Amino acid sequence: QVQLVESGGGLVHPGGSLRLSCVVSGIIVRSYVMGWYRQAPGSQRELVADITSGGKTDYVESVKGRFTISRDNAKNTVYLQMNSLKVEDTAVYYCMIDVIPRYWGPGIQVTVSS
């Protein structure tokens, strides 16, 4: 059974940083695309960043230069380093592994507020 568990969320002031982690169990992740999505209240879930098995990354325009996605296949983990956080980054963040079917974590709250 594939399970994803996110950690590292919380409340931070604008300009602050957080590092999200997502540990995957039940599958070896190294062959798969992994990613982070987010969903703010009243909005659709959107892709924040993803990373291929070869390490190629892609980001939504609004986080480029501030967020960094990375993976550690030995630990079956994907990370999202978030710097220079803005109020508009407030959302529930979900990690994802792109197998068939796609698997998701339960989500973790990130709140950016003064």
C-alpha atoms as one frame of an Amber mdcrd trajectory, in Angstrom:
protein
   0.000   0.000   0.000   1.446   3.338  -1.096   1.375   6.081   1.521   2.665
   9.645   1.488   3.095  11.711   4.641   3.911  15.413   4.582   5.592  17.353
   7.382   7.138  20.764   8.008   4.150  23.043   7.552   2.969  25.709   9.963
   2.625  29.431  10.522   5.311  31.818   9.305   5.616  35.567   8.835   5.916
  37.066   5.355   9.502  36.784   4.184  10.099  33.664   6.243  11.005  30.143
   5.206   9.664  26.640   5.610  10.846  23.265   4.393   8.240  20.660   3.562
   9.111  16.977   3.496   7.140  14.069   2.096   8.096  10.508   2.947   6.739
   7.795   0.683   6.258   4.181   1.702   5.086   1.137  -0.222   6.885   1.989
  -3.463  10.410   2.780  -4.628  10.240   6.390  -5.793  13.347   6.710  -7.954
  11.612   5.945 -11.250   8.737   8.393 -10.840   7.947  12.044 -11.146   7.149
  13.573  -7.775   5.619  16.921  -7.066   3.996  19.413  -4.761   0.560  20.911
  -5.286  -1.343  23.444  -3.237  -4.931  24.473  -2.744  -6.013  27.750  -1.205
  -9.568  28.283   0.092 -11.952  28.841  -2.812  -9.311  27.930  -5.385  -8.485
  24.895  -7.451  -5.524  22.711  -6.640  -2.483  23.889  -8.592   0.907  22.412
  -9.347   3.659  24.211  -7.430   6.684  22.211  -8.538   7.655  18.801  -9.811
  10.835  16.829 -10.290  11.531  13.972 -12.680  13.442  10.806 -11.904  16.454
  12.430 -13.545  16.218  15.555 -11.407  14.681  17.942 -13.936  12.504  20.475
 -12.151   9.610  22.689 -13.120   7.849  25.439 -11.160   4.730  27.523 -11.371
   5.716  31.060 -12.328   4.644  32.567  -9.003   7.230  30.594  -6.989  10.213
  30.660  -9.337  13.307  31.919  -7.572  11.744  31.379  -4.132  10.927  27.659
  -3.929  13.201  24.690  -4.581  12.053  21.111  -5.028  14.478  18.264  -4.427
  14.424  14.543  -3.831  16.430  11.955  -1.922  15.690   8.587  -3.478  17.646
   6.752  -0.787  15.201   8.147   1.764  12.149   7.858  -0.507  11.541  11.530
   0.200  10.738  14.703  -1.719  11.295  18.182  -0.292  10.050  21.679  -0.962
  12.221  24.507   0.361  10.120  27.663   0.485  11.868  31.006   0.965  10.624
  34.593   0.870   7.143  33.379   1.644   4.212  35.626   0.795   0.690  35.813
   2.175  -0.570  34.425  -1.132   1.430  31.222  -0.563  -1.038  30.313   2.184
  -2.634  26.989   1.252  -2.810  23.314   1.992   0.185  21.686   0.320   0.003
  18.148  -1.048   2.794  15.906  -2.251   2.214  13.560  -5.135   3.906  10.643
  -6.828   3.003  10.161 -10.468   2.247   6.491 -10.827  -0.974   4.919 -12.115
  -3.052   5.721 -10.165  -1.521   8.951  -8.903  -1.026   8.918  -5.131  -1.412
  11.910  -2.840  -0.524  12.802   0.702  -3.238  14.011   3.094  -1.988  17.607
   2.853  -0.356  20.004   5.279  -1.296  23.569   6.110   1.072  26.432   5.359
  -0.057  29.816   6.656   1.843  33.011   5.900   0.591  35.857   8.037   1.846
  38.820   9.983
